[in-house]
Amino acid sequence: MLSLAQDSAFVRQMIDSLCAPRYHGRGYVLNGDVKAADFLVRQCKSIGLAPLKGSFTQAFELGVNTFPGAMDLSINGTLLKTGEDYIPNPNSYALHGNFNAFPLKPKWTDKREKLFKLSLKERINESIVVLDATDDSPANQAYIARLGENPINAKGYVVLTDKKLTWSVGRRMYTIPILEVTKDSVDKKIRSVFLDMDQTWVSDYQTKNVTASIPGRKDSMFIFTAHYDHLGRMGADTYIAGASDNASGTAMLLDLARYYKMHPPEYTTVFIWFAGEEAGLVGSTYFVDNSPIDLKKIKFLLNLDLMADAKTGITAVNGKIFSDQFDNLVRVNNEVSALPTIKARGSAANSDHYPFFQKDVPCFFIYTMGDYKHYHDIHDVPENIPLTNYKKVFDLMTAFVARGLDY
C-alpha cells in the first residue's frame, strides 16, 4: 500500500512554516512556541483529528532565561556575528558597556591564593576575564565549568573555543554573562570587550502540549510523539530555527496523522507534540504526571526526533531494552526493503520517550543517521536539511505499527 508520503512536499511545507520568523525559533521570546502550538492545532483540525479527552492542548508553566533584545559583542573594536562567532551561555545575565579584558592564564586556574588575590583587585572586578578552553588541562577545564559562580568576581567572562558552537535553553540565571567565542574569530590578544546584551528571566512562562487522536477498532493505543519547541531567539536579530530539531519530527507526525485519517488504524492512535523538551523534557514529564489517558493502555510509543537525514538509517533508543519489538522493527524493515541500517541503543534520557519509559510504557526514540550535522546552531534551517530516505522512514513506521507489534 502506497503511503501519502510518496510526495514529501507537505512535510517540507510544514517544516518551512514551523521555522518561519513569525514563530521566533519556537522558543520563549515573543511566545514563539505558543504561536507554533496554535499552528499545530489548526493543522490537526484541518486534517480532521479529534481532540484528546476534549482538548487539543494541555497547558503548563516553567521558568526560563530569555534574550529578547540587544545582543551585540565586539572584541578589540570588531563586531562579532551572533551564533556564528559567539553564543551567550543560556544562563547568562544582562550586561551593557565597554570593558577592559583580563586574560586568565590556564596555569593559574589551580592556584587558589593567586586567584583569591586577583578576585580582590578592582581592575579585575571591572573587567571581562578571558579564558582559553582549548587548553585541556584538568584544572583549566574545571575552572571554566564553574564560571557561573563568578569565582574571580569579574564583570563577565569570554571563553575561547575551537569547538562547534552549540546552544541550549537556560533554566537558571547567573549573576554575570558568559560568552563562548570561537578562537578563529579573534585574530590577536583580546584587550577590550564591548557587550550590549539584554536578558529576561521568566519565572512562570505559560506554554502547552498539543494532543490529538484517531479512534481505532481496539481500545489499546499506539502513541506517536515529537517535540515542537526549540531554542528561540538569541537576541532580537537572531533565532535558531530548529529545522531538523525538531520541525522534521513535528511535520512527520502531521504526515502520519494524514495517513491514518485516510487509513483508519487498528489501534486508537494518539499524536502528542510536546513543548519544553529543550528545557529538560518538561512537557512530556508534565504529561505523564497529569495524563489524560490511561498509560497502561499504551501498546507502544514511537518518539520521533531529528528526522532530517536517514541516509545511513535510523537508531532506536531502547532497542536493547525492548528487544522483541526491535527484532520486529528490523524484520519489517527487511520485508519492505527500506533502510540500510537500524541500530539499537540502550536506555537514554535524551528525548520525550523517557518520562513514558519511566512509567513502564514500552517505547522507542527514533532518530535518523546521515551526513547532516547541524544541531542547536543557526545553520539548522529548512534549506539545509535533505530529508534523505524520508519516505522509507515513514513507510517503516506505518509498517511497524501494522505488522510489528504482535510478538
PyMOL commands that set and color helices and strands:
alter all, ss='L'
color gray80, all
select helices_A, chain A and resi 4-6+9-18+21-26+32-47+106-108+112-119+122-125+138-145+147-149+183-185+243-262+282-289+295-297+323-335+354-358+382-384+390-403
alter helices_A, ss='H'
color red, helices_A
select strands_A, chain A and resi 50-51+57-66+71-75+78-79+86-88+95-103+128-132+156-161+178-182+192-197+200-214+218-227+232-233+239-240+267-274+298-304+313-317+342-344+363-369
alter strands_A, ss='S'
color yellow, strands_A
deselect
rebuild
show_as cartoon
